[in-house]
């Protein structure tokens, strides 16, 4: 939990780290419980970020997603599946 002044941060952000130089911000929201499992809205964002991370890892493993420094190269669009 991040501390801001005298109160604690009430916000969760989900991101995907593709490399040391590339991080994708997936989504987030107001933290309403100690666990994501008890926050229905956050659970939706958490599941989406996990699905996106899995699909991006698969694209990277097949060579369809290539990283060059701070760039994703040779890929105009990425279609994420539900």
Order of alpha helices (4+ residues) and beta strands (2+ residues): beta-beta-beta-beta-alpha-beta-beta
